[in-house]
Amino acid sequence: MSDPVHLRRWRMVLGRYAERSLPASGMTRDQQRADRALDYLYAREMERRGLRRDKSKGGRFGSMDPTQLTALGWLGELRALFPQSVYETVQAHAIDKLGMSELLSDPKVLDALEPNKDLLKALIAFKGAADPAARDKIREVTRKVVEDIVKRLKPKVEAAMAGRPNRFHRSQVKSLQTFDWRATIRDNLKNWDAERQVIVADRLRFHGRSRRRLPWTIILCVDQSGSMLSSTIYAAVMASILTALPAVDVKLIVFDTSIVDLSSEAHDPVEVLMAVQLGGGTDIASAMEYCEGLVTQPTRTVFVLISDFEEGGSVPRMLAATRRMASARVTMLGLGALSDDAAPAYDKRMAERLTGCGMQVAALTPEHFAEWIGGVIT
């Protein structure tokens, strides 16, 4: 290839390992800075795979040596040289895929990170090894990201849970969905125009939206294994939103081989996520039996198991608990994923067995989960 644009792009892809064929001297100063910034991260992965730079054949790497950058300086270079989308992508690779723990151990570096969901996942996984100063910063970043998620999801969840039209209450919110044509005709009969054979409506009536008063219990039983981290984040957010709804009692249980009842913290997703302990085994049966003990009104209870269904405990006990709750008319849903992409990653064979015992199984986005809950609580 002779196209200089293509050559520069290949240099960015291959990094310092292409120095002999695509020397950095052919790039502008900003391009060299960008090359060094990318090399700071991705050369680590190449060296981890056994590749080494060959300095014996005339390659000159002095100014390109990534050790000249610090983690904080590297983040500054990324922010200055690349668009926001590229900055966030490279940051996520550094934390999530390439294990740059130094980004998470220094509060000053944490200040420079861009809060987003990828960063939040990394922070939750890392928080157990963080010192007190870093934990405070992790809590702060977690709150920022969670608040953004709540801000986006809360109106959609509340709309899904808004209730049926209330024909006895007049609303100031005027829309075709709430238009009360019977009351409008009744109130405007006096305006009958005999010549044109029409009613002239000078007052329009609209229904309000009813608030459900019958109590419901929603039990969120969340597998806190590492593979379920995205779902755990959204489960914590959904619990906080549902807790604020009238006549809804939310129980939030997280488990691995141990069971932790976080119902008292369900209103605060940050506290929930700071309490989550990732890893360990998976004992779904014991968690379901614990949740079964929380059921007081089966026909007014929705049980949601958020898990990959890879049971490390007793499968017969898990299936038996499912059958018992289903027979008692507890509404049951198994979520293999609760996230924006709702990409299913669970044991499908076990999911089929749970379905056979009375549990509906799906992979849902938070919005669809809210719609499903809203359809049940009527």
Steps between C-alpha positions, in 0.01 A plus 500: 500500500621848416205703629641692801160507672474121486860464615436722803190299588691174482768651721230587757371142484837326520678746730870491572531147369470646148786748554733343243242508218293798613733729695352757735725763342257514210219625723418846627562589865131448596494167317809390691331603826193297406719204407677517835171531692358190332830316546493572872200269529502254214873419504442350845271241348748422223781452752274282711467277195878473475582766237801721565644795318821428313740783580796326339407574141514870494156577636486825692236502764625758750226761488238233439575304819165476683668507841541876456128536559326469834145370528373853571702651216381227267135581572571866430658410165200284407256779583701757303567288190187293439124553473293426809374168361857377435612622842225302676567189290875497573434572868261204516759273333761610753284417799274218391719300262863583568497533878665838551432501873713811547211695348282396793742524791582872484221750592654763270484258208142410590416871480621502139299195391180550305206362702308243294359149533824328398689691767229419755533126433876519547469701821254256654728210417805685641353665810584212733873559445483880515639705787263733695582810294439315175176348637364848570577599143348176369180580692493848347546371145242227561244758609555710187454205266201363691329840501534517121344153463216586740433826316464309173297208630273651765251673266468184290445277802246738652315519167486119480370484857263798475178298519166489323287805415299623798157601376413674826787745496550781252852560382683813396717283271323501165571226249308269268566208735319671790219666300158426662257520210194395704545778757581748222171423320302511825640837605440656158145379421381853569705612201302293248481680165172380345569661164835331448403189701822515708604558857730799540742391774635794691621283791707185452534237770803279570558210737767514769737213565419283799755409765483136595425463869505122542836401646742302287830341597777481241787273599820556301734204553832595341793273419813703583745286304739694276326404177180668625660835583311706240172346612589566864549870426163529330330292768624746764372794295163334431460416870547866594243615243244236595547575872379856441170381349188500719362170628811306392724324751839410352719223639856494367704186557851443361673166518792278404551214746392746769180703514486873579167676553541860380131588517567782746747653251287445189419872474871585455665320205842638591494335842379179338783497247760583764374200699515255209779242527576351160624147448461179693267214422132504418232349724172594334299241694584649841428854375160393365411324824589816692283709268219248533494584869436867414175422319192592707242561224589269210248642253637849570865402469731521200821299535784589261811283480784685326764238424684302235327190649832316537415332828791395718274374776210256492308502173212289642456750787502791257235339279293400802499860631391618155211253492386590851487873433336451162238269656430768761435739208805716550574674169849388402750630247857394437723763339809375322598861435381840617694763307480741208590235243324212681744257340406154631789316664356225716457124528216444255448139599452598864275785390278247321475293817402808701241586237356151537460566873299820449754777453502730198856553375620788285784744440361853529601863490395701808222665298351166394537368853301799627232440236476136606466594867244766411297243308495268802409759764155599377 
